[in-house]
Amino acid sequence: MLRPNDPAQATNPTLPSVSRRFSFAAPQLRERYLIGALSVLTLSVLLAPALPAAAWHVPHFVDSRTWLGVPNAGDVLSNLAFLAMGVWGSERLRAYVLAKLFELGDALIFEATGHVVSGHTLKHLAAALAAWPVISTLRNRSEPAAVRSAVR
């Protein structure tokens, strides 16, 4: 039953605590520093003179030493980190690549399966599977260790 002037039935005019986290209040000190740094970098990129083409390759910085039979070993071997990250990233993207292959072979898959399933359908299934490593990582982070060991 509704009663007039009942504090339990009154609506709360303040926003819940979840929405306070996303408020557009004045930037804090850290955000002001980040905005300032972004502004300085943007202005320096826009206003700095372009480097002449001759400055792009500075030969006296090249490491010309040979190591294990590899000429310019310092320059060449420093790219191994980029190669490692590329391999790691391509491993993580294999479900996405599979989805793109299903998309490219849409009509071929549709004909090969006797008009039962299309490549477009398989593309969506593969793309959904691409999210599985992310979902499992988030699930493992949010569960306590005791729950994880009981589930497995």
Stockholm file with secondary structure:
# STOCKHOLM 1.0

chainA/1-152         MLRPNDPAQATNPTLPSVSRRFSFAAPQLRERYLIGALSVLTLSVLLAPALPAAAWHVPHFVDSRTWLGVPNAGDVLSNLAFLAMGVWGSERLRAYVLAKLFELGDALIFEATGHVVSGHTLKHLAAALAAWPVISTLRNRSEPAAVRSAVR
#=GR chainA/1-152 SS CCCTTCTTTSCCCSCCHHHHHTCCCCCCHHHHHHHHHHHHHHHHHHHSCCCCGGGTCCGGGSCCCCBTTBTTHHHHHTTHHHHHHHHHHHHHTHHHHHHHHHHHTHHHHHHHTTSSCCHHHHHHHHHHHHTHHHHHHHHHHHSCHHHHHHHC
#=GC SS_cons         CCCTTCTTTSCCCSCCHHHHHTCCCCCCHHHHHHHHHHHHHHHHHHHSCCCCGGGTCCGGGSCCCCBTTBTTHHHHHTTHHHHHHHHHHHHHTHHHHHHHHHHHTHHHHHHHTTSSCCHHHHHHHHHHHHTHHHHHHHHHHHSCHHHHHHHC
//
